[in-house]
Amino acid sequence: MFAMYPTYQYGNMDTESFMSDDQQARKIIKGTCNKTNFEFQTKALISPIQENKEIEDYLTVKHPLNYVETLIHLCKANIGSGIFALGNAFKNSGILLGPILLPLLGFVCVHCQHLLINASNSMRKTLKLHKNPDFAVTAEMCFETGPIKIRSLSPYIRKSINILLCLTQLGFCCVYFIFISTNIKQIMDYYNVVYSVHLHMAFALVPILLSCVVRNLKFLTPFSILANVLIITGILITLYYCCQKPFAEVKTVGDIKNLPLFFGTALYTFEGIGLVLPLQNEMKKPKQFGTTLGVLNIGMVLLTIIFCLIGTLGYAKYGNEIKGSVTLNLPENEILAQSVKAIISLSILSTFALQFYIPVQIILPVVQERFGPFSKPLFVEIIFRIFLVLITFTLAEIIPFFELFISLIGSFGSSALALIFPPILECITKSNTSELTPWIIFKNGVILSLGIFGCATGSYESIRSIIKSFHEEQD
């Protein structure tokens, strides 16, 4: 099985004698967290590998990613179907408010991703692990080594994050099915090849299944390169159409009641927090990921500029007539516009496997532990991947409301993962040191409040709108 992180080799050492990082961390924590003095605990933590050199000297990745490859993966993880829904999001916020709120939200999201990286680095150093633990294990370790009153919550925190990660990433995959099928249907309908959107989803199922049997991020790089070329081409052509006169009448500031829908869609667009730690661990030089000019900062600055451009111009062009995806507003009778829909659909299809990567690596070990060991583990993994794709396909068939599905996923799953947990983890990791200043408490309190408010209001409004759409469809 291709683990959540890459396979490692340690010089000439026997890797078979090592436990997984999760097992190491829990064994270390279990033996030390019954002490009341935190300093004594950290001194008692024994490194799983006793060597004179730094652990990085022995740590190599079989298929490491360089700076550019990691940047490609990061961009592709964040440039998905959500970018074409930003025009609809700006309709909810207004043409003036949208370009202001989106970069601010992006800045907060990137800051929270850095908080997650710092918490993971802190746990790796404290517990002497081979590599940075993933999101869920980082949270579990933070709670286990934090104040005594919260230690009992650690296993529930890990399970909660894993559930949210799976729900969010599989939700992205459901949205991809809807996006591909609605765009292809519009093209085919123009040529009088009329099928339902549900049948178009079935057509997309076959190539998606084939892409999802790829088990290694390194081998997904060609898919990401193809997807990036296609998506950039699609964005440029979409912007070309959005810049054509006449422009529509737009609202300067949207209705306050619609701001939660803007929040959900905008947060969905910054959808890559689940891949931050895996991508960092896959790098040949992981320290290049989170530096000032590292992969994360450079990538997110470029992405935010693109997001603001397509959201602002899309809404300015089509106004209140803008659809869930701006591609659906493009002329149906022009070859160039039709090619955009096909190009972007192919791009989204190419990146399905990347979003699918996280839930597989979370759920598959649970299946193996409960029902294994299997005599043919590779065969079981392929069957499992196919089964999981079929689940996302079924959900997409049941709820084919593109813009509302996006807002719900962004409001509920993304807000919890991107805005709620990272500031909590920073407060916990700094709670036993003098680094927990009033400014950090205030700053994280503001971010936490934003995340909770956005999660509650956005989820409510999205669910209400979905129910309303179902009633209207039945009528």
C-alpha positions in Angstrom: 0.0 0.0 0.0 1.2 3.5 -0.7 1.0 5.1 2.7 -0.2 8.6 3.5 3.4 9.6 3.2 6.2 8.3 0.9 8.2 5.2 1.7 11.4 5.9 3.5 14.9 4.3 3.5 17.4 4.7 6.4 20.9 4.1 5.1 21.7 0.5 5.9 19.3 0.2 8.8 16.6 -2.4 9.0 13.4 -0.6 8.4 11.3 -3.7 9.1 12.1 -3.2 12.9 10.4 0.2 13.0 6.8 0.9 13.9 4.8 3.4 12.0 5.0 7.0 13.2 1.5 6.8 14.5 2.4 3.7 16.5 5.6 5.3 17.8 3.9 8.5 18.8 1.1 6.7 20.6 3.5 4.4 22.4 5.7 7.3 23.5 2.7 9.4 24.5 1.1 6.6 26.5 4.3 6.1 28.5 4.9 9.7 29.3 1.6 11.6 29.5 0.8 10.3 33.0 3.4 12.7 34.3 2.2 16.0 35.4 5.3 18.0 34.6 5.5 18.8 30.8 9.3 19.4 30.9 9.8 16.0 32.5 7.7 14.5 29.8 9.6 15.9 26.9 12.9 14.8 28.5 11.5 11.3 28.9 10.7 11.0 25.2 13.2 8.6 23.7 14.1 8.8 20.0 13.1 5.7 18.0 16.4 5.8 16.3 19.5 6.5 18.3 22.0 8.0 15.9 24.6 10.8 16.2 23.5 12.5 13.0 20.3 14.3 12.4 17.4 12.0 11.4 17.2 13.8 8.0 20.6 12.4 7.1 19.1 9.0 7.0 15.7 10.0 5.7 15.2 9.7 1.9 12.1 9.5 -0.2 11.9 6.9 -2.9 10.1 9.3 -5.3 10.8 12.8 -4.0 9.2 15.9 -5.4 11.3 18.9 -6.3 10.2 22.6 -5.8 8.5 22.9 -9.1 6.7 19.5 -8.9 5.4 20.4 -5.5 4.2 23.8 -6.7 2.4 22.1 -9.6 0.6 19.8 -7.2 -0.3 22.6 -4.8 -1.7 24.7 -7.6 -3.7 21.9 -9.0 -5.0 21.0 -5.6 -6.4 24.5 -5.3 -7.5 25.2 -8.8 -10.5 23.1 -9.3 -14.1 23.5 -10.1 -14.5 26.1 -7.3 -12.6 28.8 -9.2 -15.4 28.9 -11.8 -18.0 29.3 -9.1 -16.4 32.5 -7.8 -18.4 34.7 -10.1 -21.5 33.3 -8.4 -19.9 33.9 -5.0 -19.2 37.6 -5.9 -22.9 37.9 -6.8 -23.6 37.1 -3.2 -21.0 39.5 -1.8 -21.1 42.3 -4.4 -18.5 43.6 -6.9 -16.8 45.8 -4.3 -16.8 43.5 -1.3 -15.8 40.3 -3.1 -12.3 41.4 -4.2 -11.6 42.6 -0.7 -13.0 39.7 1.3 -11.5 37.0 -0.9 -7.8 38.0 -0.4 -8.4 38.5 3.3 -9.9 35.0 3.6 -7.0 33.7 1.5 -4.5 35.3 3.8 -6.2 33.8 6.9 -6.2 30.3 5.2 -2.5 30.5 4.3 -1.7 31.6 7.9 -3.6 28.7 9.3 -1.8 26.3 6.9 1.5 27.6 8.4 0.1 27.1 11.9 -0.6 23.5 10.9 2.9 23.0 9.6 4.4 24.5 12.7 2.3 22.3 15.0 3.4 19.2 13.0 7.1 20.3 13.1 6.8 20.8 16.8 5.3 17.3 17.4 8.0 15.7 15.2 10.8 17.4 17.2 9.2 16.8 20.6 8.5 13.1 20.0 11.6 12.4 17.8 9.6 11.1 14.9 11.0 10.1 11.5 8.8 12.6 9.6 6.1 15.1 10.2 2.8 13.4 11.3 -0.3 14.1 9.2 -3.1 16.5 10.1 -5.1 14.1 12.3 -2.1 12.6 14.1 -0.6 16.1 14.7 -3.9 17.1 16.4 -4.0 14.0 18.5 -0.4 14.4 19.7 -1.0 18.1 20.5 -3.9 17.2 22.7 -2.0 14.2 24.3 1.0 16.4 25.2 -1.0 19.5 26.1 -2.8 20.5 29.3 -4.0 17.5 31.4 -7.7 18.5 31.1 -7.8 18.0 27.3 -5.7 14.9 26.9 -8.7 12.6 27.1 -10.1 14.3 23.9 -7.1 13.3 21.8 -8.5 10.1 20.1 -11.8 11.9 19.4 -9.9 14.8 17.8 -8.0 12.5 15.5 -11.1 10.7 14.4 -13.0 13.9 13.9 -10.4 15.4 11.6 -10.1 12.2 9.6 -13.9 12.1 9.2 -13.9 15.8 8.1 -11.0 15.2 5.7 -12.7 12.3 4.1 -16.1 14.1 3.9 -14.5 17.2 2.4 -12.3 15.5 -0.1 -15.0 13.1 -1.2 -17.3 16.1 -1.4 -14.8 17.7 -3.8 -14.9 14.5 -5.9 -18.7 14.6 -6.0 -18.6 18.2 -7.2 -16.1 17.2 -9.9 -18.7 14.7 -11.2 -21.3 17.4 -11.3 -19.1 19.9 -13.0 -17.9 17.6 -15.7 -21.3 16.3 -16.5 -23.1 19.7 -16.6 -20.5 21.2 -18.9 -20.3 18.3 -21.3 -24.1 18.1 -21.4 -24.3 21.7 -22.5 -22.0 20.9 -25.4 -23.7 17.8 -26.5 -27.2 19.4 -26.2 -26.2 22.0 -28.8 -25.5 19.2 -31.3 -28.8 17.6 -30.5 -27.2 14.7 -28.6 -29.5 15.0 -25.6 -28.9 12.9 -22.6 -29.6 13.6 -18.9 -26.9 15.0 -16.7 -27.0 11.7 -14.8 -26.1 9.7 -17.9 -23.2 12.1 -18.6 -21.9 11.4 -15.1 -22.0 7.7 -16.0 -19.9 8.4 -19.1 -17.3 10.3 -16.9 -17.1 7.4 -14.5 -14.9 5.2 -16.6 -11.9 7.5 -17.1 -12.2 8.6 -13.5 -12.0 5.0 -12.4 -8.9 4.5 -14.5 -7.1 7.5 -13.0 -7.9 6.5 -9.5 -6.0 3.2 -9.6 -2.7 5.3 -9.7 -1.3 4.8 -6.2 1.7 7.1 -6.0 1.8 11.0 -6.0 5.0 11.0 -8.0 3.2 9.2 -10.8 0.3 11.6 -10.6 2.6 14.5 -11.6 1.9 14.0 -15.3 -1.8 14.2 -14.6 -1.2 17.4 -12.6 0.9 18.9 -15.4 -1.8 18.1 -18.0 -4.5 19.4 -15.7 -2.5 22.7 -15.1 -2.0 23.3 -18.8 -5.6 22.6 -19.5 -7.0 24.7 -16.6 -4.7 27.7 -17.5 -5.9 27.5 -21.1 -9.5 27.3 -19.9 -9.1 30.2 -17.5 -7.5 32.5 -20.2 -10.2 31.8 -22.7 -12.9 32.3 -20.0 -11.3 35.6 -19.0 -11.3 36.6 -22.7 -15.1 36.1 -22.9 -15.6 37.9 -19.5 -13.8 40.9 -20.8 -16.0 41.3 -23.8 -18.6 44.1 -23.7 -21.4 44.7 -22.8 -21.1 44.3 -19.1 -24.1 43.6 -16.8 -25.5 45.7 -14.0 -24.0 44.5 -10.7 -24.4 45.2 -7.0 -21.7 47.0 -5.2 -22.4 45.2 -2.0 -24.5 42.1 -1.9 -27.3 41.2 0.6 -26.1 40.4 4.0 -28.1 37.2 4.1 -26.2 35.8 1.1 -22.7 36.4 2.6 -22.6 32.9 4.2 -22.9 31.5 0.7 -20.0 33.7 -0.4 -18.0 32.4 2.5 -18.7 28.8 1.8 -17.8 29.1 -1.9 -14.7 31.2 -1.3 -13.4 28.8 1.4 -14.1 25.9 -0.9 -11.8 27.5 -3.5 -8.9 27.4 -1.0 -9.4 23.7 -0.8 -5.8 22.4 -0.4 -5.2 22.3 3.4 -5.5 18.5 3.4 -2.6 18.1 1.1 -0.2 20.6 2.8 1.5 18.1 5.1 1.6 15.2 2.6 3.1 17.5 -0.1 5.7 18.8 2.4 6.8 15.3 3.4 7.0 14.2 -0.3 9.6 17.0 -1.1 13.2 16.3 -1.6 13.9 19.4 0.6 10.8 19.8 2.9 12.1 23.0 4.3 11.5 24.8 1.0 7.7 24.3 1.5 7.0 26.8 4.3 9.7 29.5 3.9 9.0 33.1 2.9 9.6 32.3 -0.7 8.6 28.7 -0.3 6.1 26.6 -2.3 3.1 27.5 0.0 3.4 31.3 -0.1 4.4 31.7 -3.8 1.7 29.3 -4.9 -1.1 30.9 -2.8 -0.2 34.4 -3.9 -0.5 33.4 -7.5 -3.7 31.5 -6.9 -5.4 34.4 -5.0 -4.6 36.8 -7.9 -6.2 34.4 -10.4 -9.2 33.8 -8.1 -9.9 37.6 -7.8 -9.6 38.1 -11.6 -12.0 35.4 -12.6 -14.5 36.1 -9.8 -14.6 39.9 -10.5 -14.7 39.7 -14.3 -17.2 36.8 -14.3 -19.7 38.7 -12.2 -19.1 42.0 -14.0 -19.8 40.3 -17.3 -22.9 38.3 -16.5 -24.3 40.0 -13.3 -27.2 38.3 -11.6 -27.5 35.9 -14.6 -24.2 34.2 -13.7 -24.6 30.5 -13.1 -23.0 28.1 -10.6 -20.1 27.8 -13.0 -19.2 30.7 -15.3 -18.4 28.3 -18.0 -22.1 27.6 -18.3 -22.7 31.2 -19.3 -20.3 31.1 -22.2 -21.9 31.1 -25.7 -23.3 27.7 -26.6 -22.9 28.2 -30.4 -19.2 29.2 -30.5 -16.5 26.6 -31.0 -14.1 28.4 -28.8 -16.6 28.5 -25.9 -17.4 24.9 -26.4 -13.7 24.0 -26.4 -13.3 25.8 -23.0 -16.0 23.6 -21.4 -14.4 20.5 -22.8 -10.9 21.6 -21.8 -11.8 22.5 -18.3 -13.8 19.3 -17.9 -10.8 17.2 -19.0 -8.7 19.2 -16.5 -11.0 18.5 -13.6 -11.1 14.9 -14.6 -7.3 14.7 -14.6 -7.2 16.1 -11.0 -9.8 13.8 -9.5 -7.2 11.3 -8.5 -5.3 13.9 -6.5 -8.3 14.9 -4.4 -9.2 11.2 -4.1 -5.7 10.5 -2.6 -6.4 11.6 0.9 -9.6 9.7 1.8 -8.0 6.5 0.4 -5.0 6.8 2.6 -7.2 7.5 5.7 -9.9 4.8 5.2 -7.8 2.0 3.6 -5.6 1.3 6.7 -8.8 1.0 8.8 -10.2 -1.6 6.3 -6.9 -3.5 6.3 -6.7 -3.5 10.1 -10.3 -4.6 10.6 -10.5 -7.2 7.8 -6.9 -8.0 7.0 -4.3 -9.2 6.5 -5.1 -10.0 2.9 -3.3 -12.5 0.7 -3.5 -10.0 -2.2 -3.3 -6.6 -0.7 -2.8 -4.8 -4.1 -5.9 -6.3 -5.5 -7.9 -5.4 -2.4 -6.7 -1.8 -2.6 -7.7 -1.5 -6.2 -11.2 -2.9 -5.4 -11.4 -0.5 -2.5 -10.5 2.5 -4.7 -13.2 1.5 -7.3 -15.8 1.1 -4.5 -15.0 4.5 -3.1 -15.3 6.2 -6.5 -18.7 4.5 -7.0 -19.8 6.0 -3.7 -18.9 9.6 -4.8 -20.6 8.9 -8.1 -23.8 7.8 -6.4 -23.8 10.9 -4.1 -23.3 13.2 -7.1 -26.2 11.5 -8.9 -28.4 12.2 -5.8 -27.5 15.9 -5.2 -26.7 17.5 -8.6 -26.8 21.1 -7.4 -23.3 22.4 -8.2 -23.1 25.8 -6.6 -25.0 24.7 -3.4 -22.9 21.5 -3.0 -19.8 23.7 -3.2 -21.0 26.1 -0.6 -22.1 23.3 1.8 -18.7 21.6 1.6 -16.8 24.8 2.0 -18.9 26.0 4.9 -19.0 22.8 6.9 -15.8 20.8 6.1 -13.4 23.4 4.9 -14.1 25.9 7.6 -13.5 23.4 10.3 -10.3 22.0 8.8 -8.9 25.4 7.6 -10.0 27.9 10.2 -11.0 26.1 13.4 -8.4 23.4 14.2 -5.1 25.1 13.2 -5.4 28.0 15.7 -6.5 25.6 18.4 -3.4 23.5 17.8 -1.1 26.6 18.0 -2.5 27.6 21.3 -2.0 24.1 22.7 1.6 23.7 21.4 2.5 27.1 23.0 0.5 26.6 26.2 3.4 25.1 28.1 5.9 27.7 27.1 6.2 31.5 27.3 5.4 31.8 23.6 1.6 31.9 24.2 1.3 35.7 24.3 -2.0 37.7 24.6 -1.6 38.6 20.9 -1.6 34.9 19.9 -4.6 34.2 22.0 -6.5 37.3 20.5 -5.5 36.5 17.0 -6.5 32.8 17.2 -9.7 33.8 18.9 -10.7 36.0 16.0 -9.8 33.2 13.5 -11.7 30.7 15.5 -14.8 32.9 15.8 -14.7 33.5 12.0 -14.5 29.7 11.4 -17.3 28.8 13.7 -19.6 31.6 12.5 -18.9 30.8 8.8 -19.4 27.1 9.4 -22.8 27.5 11.2 -24.3 30.2 9.0 -22.9 28.8 5.7 -24.0 25.3 6.4 -27.5 26.4 7.4 -28.0 28.6 4.3 -26.6 25.9 2.0 -28.8 23.1 3.4 -31.8 25.4 3.2 -31.1 26.3 -0.4 -30.6 22.6 -1.3 -33.9 21.7 0.2 -35.6 24.6 -1.6 -34.0 23.5 -4.9 -35.3 19.9 -4.4 -38.8 21.3 -3.9 -38.6 23.5 -6.9 -37.4 20.6 -9.0 -40.3 18.4 -7.9 -42.8 21.2 -8.7 
